[in-house]
């Protein structure tokens, strides 16, 4: 097995700045290098160790899903990408690039690339991509590899007065109660005749106490038939005079035992060569599960078949476990001197092919931990060594039933070592993992994985320990069964570890290792039949995020969250705009008013053909937008003014032909005919002129749906102001004879598209409205909230957002409540 040892100290720290400008994105592109002139090049590093880890420090926290081998990678002399792994440290601004499993080749040139698609946690891309060439030397850095001390005696020496009891004394005991410090023997064994109070004895190892157990005698009594020892726990220094062990010890299948709670449910046990098979009664449904412990090619494993295991402290139910977990060439390195730990290290591969069915319901603050074996004793010298326990760990903030299959290959290489007056932890673990949900219903955010707990023990005394877990960290929502697969998933590989000197109950030094994250997947999987997205309108140089939704077979519409590995984006004309994998769309600074292109979105829904949609992108400068705002604000009053010129007196109106030419200056012949129908039905000879009775408000809503050289579609709103219940207004203009003419007006209810303005938009609207009525006015935002509003036609209550403001005019002051849904206003007396 490839040994992982401490890498050399950092030869170069690459500092890259995040910026709000989205420079470039390559989505779905092959792993190749961008143009030479695109990259900012750093000085070459020479004589680099073959196991070098590169540490990259960014100016802000990094989004873990953006450090895949498409964005952060190393190429060889031929320009081919080699298999390295980028790891995010503590979910912060530091990324470590681990070397290939076999290390770099000697005397070879490589280049480290950090592409500008790496993003911050706030979805900002790098200002400029960076590369750094380096040349390897001929050696690995072995400066901190474990090497047993040659002067070690590998022995334990007890204090005077300490007596080791023979192995057969356990068999002659009538009762051994280690926890209550009471031991009963038939008769008076010869070895006990020499003992008295304050003497210290050491019981031999048992299945429960694999390193033996020391006790100090408080009282010893013999009644002619039985001997009763009353004891207490001694201190380690009262038992051990000298401890001097420095060695590497392998772990074998013989060291594996079942966890005591599981062993108590064993109904049969068979042994065939190096394999032990246990049939276990499952407590929930009385079914029979099976556990096999054995070795393959010298590598110990535990295999489960429908075994129900109970998490520690969990009362809701069992987890059903299937599959195999195997250690690959496992070994423990330790160095004890006196009662001090100088070095404690686990070096092992791990293959995890487990299937876990479990009901999760927000296990906080403690994670759910399922022990897979009893502590595995790895002995260096009878009463001293390390105890290792394998476990599965789950935690979640959701409530869900889930069946998850994890296939994982890890290399655990972590530990702690003495450094000066203190200790230093190290962790060079790596992982290659895939996870598949076999069934899911609900929403889950948490972690599922395996782990190892290792303690350095002498007798019952723990000198130090390491606890490490790693696996699949995910955020998943949706439903998966044999007929339905519609869910979103964001996942990463994680490692989290702690180390301590002393026992868990009596720790005098401890440390939490940096949390390590490796990107795995960010995607949605759903049988969408259709994709839809809002058109994007940009000023030159402006950036906006693309909003895309998918419609499934049942007609349910769900938003797509980018990035998504099942989604690709392609801009037709990159001279007008570009799009990155985060969904950021940026107009070129050279784009002009009226330019247009479209983005093709392709979605691999996993089961059917690829679904695609074209989303328009329009260029409109701020000056043009102001012009368009003015256009839709004035077109209604302009048409109304023309209609009013037809009035003769007292509500009598002239024939439509009187105003037709003036209307044709504002609208197309098609729309003029619509106005004619309204005019002749409601105004001639009646006196109804409700057309454009309420003004629109571009302060509350203004959207450019389309802006092409021949057509413009604009959306605004008429708020609920009393004369009408209000609605969204969609204006269509076409260009005829070099002039923009109104071609149609469509309405859209607030149920379909509520206003939902920002607080600033509402304040601008109120300021303008009250100024028109009162002149000088001041508005001040107070608060926002929600209230239940009854919808009579539907006989249903809805939660509606509102904003309250204090309004002060030259005449009065009061509070108003503005409905974000439809723009209605309620006036209240000032408090």
Beta strands, then each sheet from edge to edge (+ up, - down):
strand 1: 14-16
strand 2: 40-48
strand 3: 54-58
strand 4: 72-75
strand 5: 81-82
strand 6: 85-89
strand 7: 94-98
strand 8: 109-114
strand 9: 130-136
strand 10: 155-158
strand 11: 162-164
strand 12: 173-177
strand 13: 182-186
strand 14: 200-203
strand 15: 213-222
strand 16: 226-232
strand 17: 240-250
strand 18: 266-272
strand 19: 275-281
strand 20: 288-296
strand 21: 299-309
strand 22: 319-337
strand 23: 340-361
strand 24: 368-371
strand 25: 376-381
strand 26: 384-396
strand 27: 399-419
strand 28: 422-427
strand 29: 430-458
strand 30: 461-480
strand 31: 485-502
strand 32: 507-512
strand 33: 516-525
strand 34: 530-533
strand 35: 536-538
strand 36: 543-545
strand 37: 548-551
strand 38: 557-560
strand 39: 567-571
strand 40: 577-579
strand 41: 584-587
strand 42: 596-603
strand 43: 611-619
strand 44: 647-649
strand 45: 652-653
strand 46: 703-707
strand 47: 711-718
strand 48: 727-736
strand 49: 739-748
strand 50: 777-791
strand 51: 796-809
strand 52: 813-819
strand 53: 825-828
sheet 1: 1+ 3+ 7- 6+ 33- 31+ 30- 29+ 26- 24+
sheet 2: 1+ 3+ 7- 6+ 33- 31+ 32-
sheet 3: 1+ 3+ 7- 6+ 33- 31+ 30- 29+ 27- 23+ 22- 17+ 10-
sheet 4: 1+ 3+ 7- 6+ 33- 31+ 30- 29+ 26- 25+
sheet 5: 1+ 3+ 7- 6+ 33- 31+ 30- 29+ 27- 28+
sheet 6: 1+ 3+ 7- 6+ 33- 31+ 30- 29+ 27- 23+ 22- 21+ 20- 19+ 18-
sheet 7: 2+ 9+ 8- 4+ 5-
sheet 8: 11+ 14+ 15- 16+ 13- 12+
sheet 9: 34+ 37- 38+
sheet 10: 35+ 43+ 42- 39+
sheet 11: 36+ 41- 40+
sheet 12: 44+ 45-
sheet 13: 46+ 47- 48+ 49-
sheet 14: 50+ 51- 52+ 53-
end
